[in-house]
Amino acid sequence: MNTTHVPEPHRTEQHTENLQHWRKILGIAPIVSIAFPAIMYFIFTKDSFEDSLFLRFITILLSFSYSAVQYAVLLHTNWKSHNKPEGILHTTLYYTLNLLLLAFSIISILSITTLPINKWKNDGGPILFSIFLPPLFMSPAYLLSTSCRLVPGQIGFTDTGINVLIDILTLLCSVGSLLLILEESEYCYCFAIISSILILIRLLGEKLSPEKQSPPPTAPWRIAVFVLILIFAALIYAFMMWVSIDILSDHFDLLTKARSTSVSKPGQ
């Protein structure tokens, strides 16, 4: 017996309408999430970022808030959907996807609290957190929310026309920038800038051209693209989780050393 669940058309349309409603609300959020940190970088000096916890917090707040909210919206609409999977395999995949979306949202919130703790002392700190990380961090959230369908039974990549090329280039640039930053190469910023430009072009295209009916994402290549986006998102947020843990570890080590020093002084 075939246990694949095929969603009812009106329920699929309702799921799509819910996502479109949230897209309108979050319409300019990607632009602001990229532009605002970049503006902050060009307005303030490196010493300003190093000296002000509040400035560091404000710089990263919008980008990571967009990521946290976007994944929370995807999780909410997917969880509240009337399209429930049937069969052990599809049910497992459904709950795994929801767990990933929840994890991505939590890591985004964690990053908001941990990244400002780092004082961005080195020369590349401000540009890393204000120019490089925002497009890298938000690109998978943007692609999953605008270019993919998460309805059980119809999960896949849905874009058509020139948007397919833009999305794939955005994904490749983001992958390239992540690999280069792991190698501590200065060229990672070039990929981040290109990725930002591609996202802005994609957003401009959405505003200027009427929305087209998305094809059913059942073709194997569409499912493959969706899986690649999801894998890349998992790598990005695993990387950010590692960065957050590393920052917290250094911070608490410094606190421990400071306390031990203050305790030893009275006895000297």
Secondary structure, 3 states (H helix, E strand, C coil): CCCCCCCCHHHHHHHHHHHHHHHHHCCCHHHHHHHHHHHHHHHCCHHHHHHCHHHHHHHHHHHHHHHHHHHHHHHHHHHCCCCCCCCHHHHHHHHHHHHHHHHHHHHHHHHHHHHHHCCCCCCCHHHHHHHHHHHHHHHHHHHHHHCEECCCCCCEECCCCHHHHHHHHHHHHHHHHHHHHHCCCCCHHHHHHHHHHHHHHHHHHHHHCCCCCCCCCCCHHHHHHHHHHHHHHHHHHHHHHHHHHHHHHHHHHHHHHHHHHHHHCCCC
